[in-house]
Amino acid sequence: MSAASGLDWPALLRVGLSRLGLLPDQFWALTPAELQLMLGPKSGPTPLLSDGLAALMAAYPDETKGAGDG
């Protein structure tokens, strides 16, 4: 993987040519965002970031229990 760009271009080229059926000139004409869109969502779970945690906390707030409830 190239440390400068952060992308594994040889692997992406292999996927673009074999899985997506692109010609080399079609592959190189794509932006990284377009290629990512064509490849579909990343597999596996995505990390829960602070915005997601805040949304869950707002949707499911902790309930305050009474003196003898817990």
Backbone as JSON Lines, residues from 0, in Angstrom:
{"i":0,"aa":"M","n":[0.85,-1.17,0.0],"ca":[0.0,0.0,0.0],"c":[0.89,1.22,0.0]}
{"i":1,"aa":"S","n":[0.51,2.2,-0.76],"ca":[1.29,3.43,-0.83],"c":[1.01,4.3,0.39]}
{"i":2,"aa":"A","n":[2.06,4.62,1.12],"ca":[1.89,5.45,2.31],"c":[1.49,6.86,1.94]}
{"i":3,"aa":"A","n":[1.92,7.34,0.78],"ca":[1.64,8.71,0.38],"c":[0.15,8.93,0.11]}
{"i":4,"aa":"S","n":[-0.48,8.02,-0.6],"ca":[-1.88,8.22,-0.96],"c":[-2.84,7.5,-0.03]}
{"i":5,"aa":"G","n":[-2.37,6.48,0.66],"ca":[-3.24,5.72,1.54],"c":[-4.12,4.73,0.81]}
{"i":6,"aa":"L","n":[-3.95,4.59,-0.48],"ca":[-4.75,3.67,-1.27],"c":[-3.86,2.59,-1.88]}
{"i":7,"aa":"D","n":[-4.37,1.38,-1.93],"ca":[-3.65,0.26,-2.53],"c":[-4.07,0.19,-4.0]}
{"i":8,"aa":"W","n":[-3.41,1.03,-4.83],"ca":[-3.82,1.15,-6.24],"c":[-3.75,-0.17,-7.0]}
{"i":9,"aa":"P","n":[-2.7,-1.01,-6.82],"ca":[-2.7,-2.29,-7.55],"c":[-3.91,-3.16,-7.21]}
{"i":10,"aa":"A","n":[-4.29,-3.21,-5.94],"ca":[-5.46,-4.01,-5.56],"c":[-6.74,-3.39,-6.12]}
{"i":11,"aa":"L","n":[-6.85,-2.07,-6.05],"ca":[-8.03,-1.41,-6.6],"c":[-8.13,-1.62,-8.1]}
{"i":12,"aa":"L","n":[-7.0,-1.57,-8.79],"ca":[-7.0,-1.82,-10.23],"c":[-7.46,-3.24,-10.54]}
{"i":13,"aa":"R","n":[-6.96,-4.22,-9.77],"ca":[-7.39,-5.61,-9.97],"c":[-8.89,-5.75,-9.8]}
{"i":14,"aa":"V","n":[-9.44,-5.15,-8.76],"ca":[-10.88,-5.23,-8.51],"c":[-11.65,-4.51,-9.62]}
{"i":15,"aa":"G","n":[-11.16,-3.35,-10.01],"ca":[-11.84,-2.6,-11.06],"c":[-11.9,-3.35,-12.38]}
{"i":16,"aa":"L","n":[-10.8,-4.0,-12.73],"ca":[-10.76,-4.72,-14.0],"c":[-11.49,-6.05,-13.93]}
{"i":17,"aa":"S","n":[-11.31,-6.79,-12.82],"ca":[-11.9,-8.13,-12.76],"c":[-13.34,-8.13,-12.27]}
{"i":18,"aa":"R","n":[-13.59,-7.49,-11.15],"ca":[-14.94,-7.54,-10.57],"c":[-15.91,-6.58,-11.24]}
{"i":19,"aa":"L","n":[-15.44,-5.38,-11.56],"ca":[-16.32,-4.39,-12.17],"c":[-16.31,-4.44,-13.69]}
{"i":20,"aa":"G","n":[-15.34,-5.14,-14.27],"ca":[-15.28,-5.27,-15.72],"c":[-14.89,-3.99,-16.43]}
{"i":21,"aa":"L","n":[-14.16,-3.12,-15.75],"ca":[-13.74,-1.86,-16.36],"c":[-12.53,-2.08,-17.26]}
{"i":22,"aa":"L","n":[-12.4,-1.24,-18.26],"ca":[-11.19,-1.18,-19.06],"c":[-10.21,-0.26,-18.33]}
{"i":23,"aa":"P","n":[-8.91,-0.42,-18.54],"ca":[-7.96,0.42,-17.82],"c":[-8.23,1.92,-17.94]}
{"i":24,"aa":"D","n":[-8.56,2.4,-19.15],"ca":[-8.82,3.84,-19.29],"c":[-10.07,4.27,-18.53]}
{"i":25,"aa":"Q","n":[-11.06,3.37,-18.42],"ca":[-12.25,3.68,-17.64],"c":[-11.91,3.76,-16.15]}
{"i":26,"aa":"F","n":[-11.08,2.81,-15.69],"ca":[-10.67,2.81,-14.29],"c":[-9.96,4.11,-13.93]}
{"i":27,"aa":"W","n":[-8.97,4.49,-14.73],"ca":[-8.15,5.66,-14.41],"c":[-8.91,6.96,-14.6]}
{"i":28,"aa":"A","n":[-10.04,6.93,-15.3],"ca":[-10.86,8.14,-15.46],"c":[-11.75,8.39,-14.24]}
{"i":29,"aa":"L","n":[-11.91,7.38,-13.38],"ca":[-12.75,7.52,-12.19],"c":[-12.04,8.3,-11.09]}
{"i":30,"aa":"T","n":[-12.82,9.02,-10.31],"ca":[-12.27,9.6,-9.07],"c":[-12.34,8.51,-8.0]}
{"i":31,"aa":"P","n":[-11.55,8.63,-6.94],"ca":[-11.66,7.64,-5.84],"c":[-13.08,7.54,-5.29]}
{"i":32,"aa":"A","n":[-13.8,8.66,-5.22],"ca":[-15.18,8.63,-4.71],"c":[-16.09,7.82,-5.64]}
{"i":33,"aa":"E","n":[-15.92,7.98,-6.94],"ca":[-16.72,7.22,-7.9],"c":[-16.42,5.73,-7.81]}
{"i":34,"aa":"L","n":[-15.14,5.4,-7.67],"ca":[-14.75,4.0,-7.53],"c":[-15.34,3.41,-6.26]}
{"i":35,"aa":"Q","n":[-15.29,4.14,-5.17],"ca":[-15.86,3.65,-3.91],"c":[-17.35,3.42,-4.06]}
{"i":36,"aa":"L","n":[-18.05,4.31,-4.73],"ca":[-19.47,4.15,-4.96],"c":[-19.76,2.9,-5.78]}
{"i":37,"aa":"M","n":[-18.96,2.64,-6.79],"ca":[-19.16,1.45,-7.62],"c":[-18.88,0.16,-6.85]}
{"i":38,"aa":"L","n":[-17.93,0.21,-5.92],"ca":[-17.59,-0.98,-5.14],"c":[-18.61,-1.29,-4.08]}
{"i":39,"aa":"G","n":[-19.45,-0.34,-3.71],"ca":[-20.48,-0.57,-2.72],"c":[-19.98,-0.3,-1.32]}
{"i":40,"aa":"P","n":[-20.86,-0.52,-0.35],"ca":[-20.49,-0.22,1.04],"c":[-19.39,-1.15,1.53]}
{"i":41,"aa":"K","n":[-18.63,-0.62,2.48],"ca":[-17.58,-1.44,3.11],"c":[-18.24,-2.59,3.83]}
{"i":42,"aa":"S","n":[-17.59,-3.73,3.83],"ca":[-18.14,-4.86,4.56],"c":[-17.78,-4.76,6.03]}
{"i":43,"aa":"G","n":[-18.61,-5.31,6.84],"ca":[-18.36,-5.3,8.28],"c":[-18.99,-4.1,8.95]}
{"i":44,"aa":"P","n":[-19.04,-4.15,10.26],"ca":[-19.67,-3.05,10.99],"c":[-18.82,-1.79,10.96]}
{"i":45,"aa":"T","n":[-19.5,-0.67,11.0],"ca":[-18.79,0.6,11.07],"c":[-18.67,1.01,12.53]}
{"i":46,"aa":"P","n":[-17.64,1.75,12.88],"ca":[-17.48,2.14,14.28],"c":[-18.55,3.13,14.71]}
{"i":47,"aa":"L","n":[-18.92,3.06,15.96],"ca":[-19.89,4.0,16.51],"c":[-19.14,5.26,16.92]}
{"i":48,"aa":"L","n":[-19.37,6.34,16.2],"ca":[-18.7,7.6,16.48],"c":[-19.54,8.43,17.44]}
{"i":49,"aa":"S","n":[-19.01,9.54,17.9],"ca":[-19.67,10.34,18.92],"c":[-21.06,10.81,18.48]}
{"i":50,"aa":"D","n":[-21.25,11.14,17.21],"ca":[-22.58,11.57,16.75],"c":[-23.58,10.43,16.86]}
{"i":51,"aa":"G","n":[-23.14,9.23,16.49],"ca":[-24.02,8.07,16.59],"c":[-24.36,7.75,18.03]}
{"i":52,"aa":"L","n":[-23.38,7.86,18.92],"ca":[-23.61,7.61,20.33],"c":[-24.57,8.65,20.9]}
{"i":53,"aa":"A","n":[-24.4,9.9,20.54],"ca":[-25.29,10.96,21.01],"c":[-26.72,10.71,20.55]}
{"i":54,"aa":"A","n":[-26.9,10.25,19.31],"ca":[-28.23,9.97,18.79],"c":[-28.87,8.8,19.56]}
{"i":55,"aa":"L","n":[-28.09,7.77,19.84],"ca":[-28.62,6.64,20.62],"c":[-28.99,7.07,22.04]}
{"i":56,"aa":"M","n":[-28.15,7.88,22.66],"ca":[-28.43,8.35,24.02],"c":[-29.69,9.21,24.06]}
{"i":57,"aa":"A","n":[-29.91,10.0,23.02],"ca":[-31.12,10.82,22.96],"c":[-32.35,9.96,22.73]}
{"i":58,"aa":"A","n":[-32.22,8.93,21.91],"ca":[-33.36,8.06,21.6],"c":[-33.7,7.13,22.76]}
{"i":59,"aa":"Y","n":[-32.69,6.72,23.52],"ca":[-32.89,5.76,24.61],"c":[-32.2,6.27,25.88]}
{"i":60,"aa":"P","n":[-32.79,7.3,26.5],"ca":[-32.15,7.86,27.69],"c":[-32.23,6.88,28.86]}
{"i":61,"aa":"D","n":[-31.25,6.98,29.76],"ca":[-31.29,6.18,30.98],"c":[-32.46,6.65,31.83]}
{"i":62,"aa":"E","n":[-33.12,5.68,32.46],"ca":[-34.22,6.03,33.33],"c":[-33.67,6.15,34.76]}
{"i":63,"aa":"T","n":[-34.15,7.16,35.46],"ca":[-33.77,7.34,36.85],"c":[-34.66,6.45,37.7]}
{"i":64,"aa":"K","n":[-34.04,5.59,38.49],"ca":[-34.8,4.68,39.32],"c":[-35.08,5.32,40.67]}
{"i":65,"aa":"G","n":[-36.2,4.95,41.27],"ca":[-36.55,5.44,42.59],"c":[-35.66,4.82,43.66]}
{"i":66,"aa":"A","n":[-35.83,5.23,44.9],"ca":[-34.97,4.81,46.01],"c":[-34.98,3.3,46.22]}
{"i":67,"aa":"G","n":[-36.08,2.64,46.04],"ca":[-36.14,1.21,46.32],"c":[-36.2,0.35,45.07]}
{"i":68,"aa":"D","n":[-35.86,0.9,43.91],"ca":[-36.02,0.18,42.65],"c":[-34.79,-0.58,42.18]}
{"i":69,"aa":"G","n":[-33.71,-0.53,42.85],"ca":[-32.63,-1.14,42.17],"c":[-31.62,-1.8,42.96]}
